[in-house]
Amino acid sequence: MNNLHPILVVAGEPYSVFLELFFKAKNKNKNTILIVSKKLLQMQMKKLYFDYKINELDIKKIKLNKFQKNTINIVNVDFKFKKTFDKITNKSNNYVEKCFVTALDLIKKYKFSGLINGPISKKHFLQGKNLGITEYLAKKTKKNNDVIMLIYNKKLSVSPITTHLALKDVHKNISKEKIYKHVRLINEFYIKKFYKKPKIAITGLNPHCESNFHNSEEDLIIVPAINKLKKKKFLVYGPFPADTIFMKENFKNYDVIIGMYHDQVLSPMKSLFGFDAINITLGLPFIRISPDHGPNSSMLGKNISNPKSLIEALKFLDK
């Protein structure tokens, strides 16, 4: 049975492939409200040869009923543009900001299954003020130190302790407290969503969990954190070398692998599952998901992008 509450969707960067993906995924779920420029939606839909009716909602009088299958329900946010498809620049920043602000206002007023956002340009929109949208939304909801990134697939999920940091800064941003928080939030999520305690593998930082110096991160931080979590009855194991934990005979024994930095766990995850994964933010006042891809401006307007990750995001919230 489908969830009675609609899914709120922020279109994100106007010159990403997201609207193309949304058009391709729309028939998989009719129960969505899209925050977007109506004019841009109409123009891209025409150029990409899709044909949906558009139902513009009054933000003050939204009735959260079931919606028609071939209709896109939108809350319009004005965006001034000249080209239907264009290069990403700072000119879209105010529009993207207003879309997110509108979404957060709606979430305070109405009940939604969750929030899905299309990709944004970290370089142009975030401009170094936040590491990613995870941190941006954490700041907006005053949950600065309470959120984590979980890349979810039903066979295996991964979560990095640090996200969009330069490698030279990773070791300075690993702590026992961050490991505790990751395990706690993931454990709570799996119990609430799947009614089970997850088995969690934790990687080391150094190659093979070894180092040629005394007092490594494994010795000082990771092993003590794992030992404390075990005493508290969490199902945690490790530390494991990152070069072998993702071998099939190893990862099949776990629900989640926690790594120390972004690409340590996301690179093998994408090699294993491609676009069949979604990015879930844990710790916000609502469930937030983004498809596991960027703006992909090189494929903009070509109608060849794969909607698999967005379809999985819609499916996940429509249960």
N, C-alpha and C positions, 0 to 999 in steps of 0.2 A: 504494500500500500504506500502511495507517495506521501511525503511529508506535506502537511496542510499549510505550512508557512512558505512563502515565496523565498527565492534566493535573490539577494541583492548583488548586482554586478556593476563594477566600475570599469569603464572601457579603457582607462589609462591613457598612455601616450597615443595621440591621434594618428601619428604616422608610424604605427607598428602594424603587425599583421593580425592584431587581435580581433578586429571587426570581421575580417575574413573568416577567422576561426569560429567566431560566434555565429555567423551565418551558417557555417557548415554543421555546427553542433546544435543549432536551435531546435531541430525536430526531435532531438533526444530529450529535450526538457522544455515544456511550455511555461513552467511556473517560475519565471524570472522577471525582474525589473532591472532594466539597464540604464545606468546614468551615463549620458552621452550627449554630444551635440546632434540634434535632430537633423540639421542640414548636412553635416558630415556623414551621418549614417545613411541618409538618402543617396548622397552622391557616391559613396563607396559601394553601396548595395547595387546601384545602377551599373557602375563600372565593372563590377564583379559578376553581374548577371544573376543576382538572387532576387526573389520576389516575395517579400513579406509585407503584410499590412503593418502600419505603425499606429500604436495607441499611446498618445501623449497623456500622461497622468498629471493631475493637479497635486502638487506636493502637499497641499493643505487638506486634501480630501481623498487621500488614497484609500481605496477599499481592497483589502488583501483577499480577494476572491481568486478562484482558479481562473486562469486566463486561456484564451483561445490558442490552439496549436500553431496556427500560421500567422500569429500576430506578435510583433515585438513591442513589449510594454516599456515605455521609456519615461524617465524624468529628464527633461531637456536642460542642458547647460550650454549657454551661448559660447561659440568659438568662431572668431573671425579668421578666415583663411581664403587663399586664392586658388590653391591647387588641391585636387582631391587626394593625391598622393604626393608627398614632398619629403625633403630631408628633415631630420629631427633637429630642432634648435631650441633655444631658450624661450622662443615666442609662445610655446605651448604651455609654459610653466604655470601661469595663472589659471588656465583652463583645467589642467590636471589637478591643481590644488583645490579648485572649487568643486570638482567632481568628488574628491575624497571628503571634503568638508560636508558636502551635501549628503554623502553616504553615512557619515558618522552622525549627522543630525537625524536622519531617518531611522537609524538603528536605535537611537534613544527613544523614538516615538512609537515604533512599530516592532512587531515580532517577526524576525526573519530566521531562516534556517542557518544562514551564515553569509559571509561576504566573500565574493570572488573579485579579484582585481586583475585587469590586464597588465602587461609589463610596462615599465617606465624606463626612461634613460637615466641611469644613476649619474652620469656625467652632467647632464643638462638640468634635470629636475632636482636631484638631491644636492648637487654642487658641493659635496664634501661635508654638508651639515649633518647627514645621517649615512650610515654604512649601507643601508638598504631600506626597502619599504617595511620590512619587519621592524626595524628600529624607528622609522618614521611614524608608524602607527602606534608603537609603544609610547613614543613621546606625546602623540596626540591624545592618547587615552590615559596618560599619566601612569604607565606601567613600564617605565624606562628600564628597570633592572629585572623584570619578571617575565620576559618572553624568550622563546627559543624557536629555532627553525627545525621543522621535521619534514624531510622528504619521504613521502609515504607511498608504498606499494604493498599490496596485501601479502606478498611473499617476503618482502624485506623493506624496512625503512632505515634511513640514516639521519643523523643529526650532528652537525659540527659544533664544537664548543665555541670556536670563534668563527665569524662569518666572513665578511668582505674586508679582511685585513691583509696588509702586505706580509709576506712570509717572515720578513725580518722582525716583525712585531708580534708574531704568534706566541712565542715562548713567554713573553712578558704578560700575556693576557690569559694564561691558563691558571686556574686556581682550584683548590678543593671545593670551594663554595660553588663555583660554576658547574662542576661535575655533579655535586649534590642536587643543584637546581634542575639540571637537565634530566637526571634520573627521576626526580620527584614528579616533574611535570609530565614526562612521558608515561610514567607509571599511572598517574591519575587519569591521563587521556585514554590509555588502553583499558583501564578498568571501567571507565564511564561509557566508552564507545563500544568495546568488544567484550566486556565482562570477564577480563582475564588480566593477570599480571604478566607483563611482557618479559621475555628473556633478553637481556641486554648485554652485548659484547662491547667492551671499551678498548680502543686502540692505544698504543703508545704514541709518543711524538717522534722519537728518534728511530732511524732505520733499525729494524729487527728488535726494537725496544732496548737497544744497547747504546752506549756512548763511550767515548774514549776519555771521559773526564769524570771526576767524582761529583756526587750530588746532582745526578741527572733529574730531569722532570719526572721520569718514571719513579725514581727513588723518593723524591721530595714531595710529589703531589699526587700522581696517578695511583700508585699502589696503595698509599694510605687512604685515599678517598674510596677506592674499591673495597678495602677491608672494613671501613666504617659502614659503608652501605650494606655490605653483607651482614654485618651484625644487626642492622635494622631490618633484616629479612627481605631486602630487595634482591631480585634475581639478576645480579650483575656478575660478569666474568671478565678476566683479563689481567693485565693489559696484553693485547695481541699485536703482533707486527702487522702493519697495514698492508704489506705486500702479499700476505697469505690469508688473512681473514676473509677476503672476498672470493676465495676459491669455493666452488659450489659445495664441496664436502664439508666446508667449515661454516659458511654463512647460513646454510639450511637449518642449523641448530638454534638460530636466534631470530627474534622478531625485529630487533633494532640493533644497529651498530652506531655507537657514538665515537666520533673521531675528533681530533684536536684542531683541525682546520678545514676550511671550506672544500678545497679540491681533493683532500685526502679521502673523503667519503663520497663527494658528488661525482667525481670522474668515474670511479668504478660503478656507481649506481646507474649512471647514464649508459655505460657500456653494457650493463646487464639488462636494463629495462627500456632504454631509449626514452620515448616520450610517455611511457606508461607509468607515470608517477606524478604526484602533486605536492606542492609546497604548502604545508600547513603551519601557521603560526600558533603556538601554544602559549597561554598565559594572558591573552587579551580578554576583554569582557564578552567577546563573541568569537565564533570560529571564523578564521580568515584563511582563505586558500588562494594561491595563485598558480596558474599552470606553470610547469617547470621549463620555461623557455624565456628568452628575452624579446625585445622588439623585432628583431630579425628584419631590419630595414632593407637588406639586400634582396629579400623576396617580396617586398611590398608591392601590392597590386598585381602580382603574377598568378594568384589563385592556385598555388601549388603547396601551400603550407599544411602541415599535418595537425588536425584538431584533436588528436588522441588525448593529450593531457587535459584540455578543457572539458572534453566529454567525461573523463574520469572525475574531474572536480565536481561537475554537475551531478553525476551519479552518486558521488560520496555524500553530498548534502541532500539529495533527494531520497533519503531512506528513512 
